[in-house]
Each structure stands twice: as structure tokens, then as C-alpha cells.
């Protein structure tokens, strides 16, 4: 009668459900997009789109933790892309100021 793997705190949760295929990869790439480069963020967003649509089509087939990993990876990827965009704008402004200062000096 007792199911040892049943989560009694959340009704309907299935601990034995398989994970989404790219859940871990999306989370890792999302974190790397903050630390390393924006390309990882773009890849994370692209590969997570399919998994999100798979989960939304049949949420009972996949574990909720893998979907939460997908969401966290997407958030990290968006933050990483935003930080890279701010950094790029900063470098452009510094370049423009340096070029204008050099032209005024000569």
C-alpha cells in the first residue's frame, strides 16, 4: 500500500518520470552564458524551445524538476545575453569616446 517513492507533499508529482532530454544541458549552457560567452546562451535558448513544447504537450510524462531546470537555464541564458549586450554597448561607447578624444587632440 505504501509507495516508497511517492512525494506526499505534492499531489500528482511523479518521481519516476523521465527527465526532459536537454534539461541538464540547458542549465549548464545557461550558467556558462553568464560566465563565459553569449554563444552558450543562444544555444541554451534554442535547444530548450523543443523541450518546453514537449513538456507543455504532455506534462505528466516528464518530471517537474527537469522542467524547472529548463526554466532556470533559460533565465540564466537571458541574463547572460543581457550582460553581454550591456558589455558590448559599453565597449562601443568607450571606443567612440576614445576616437573623438584622439581626433580633438590632433
Helices and strands as residue ranges (DSSP letters): H 23-35, H 38-57, G 59-61, H 64-105
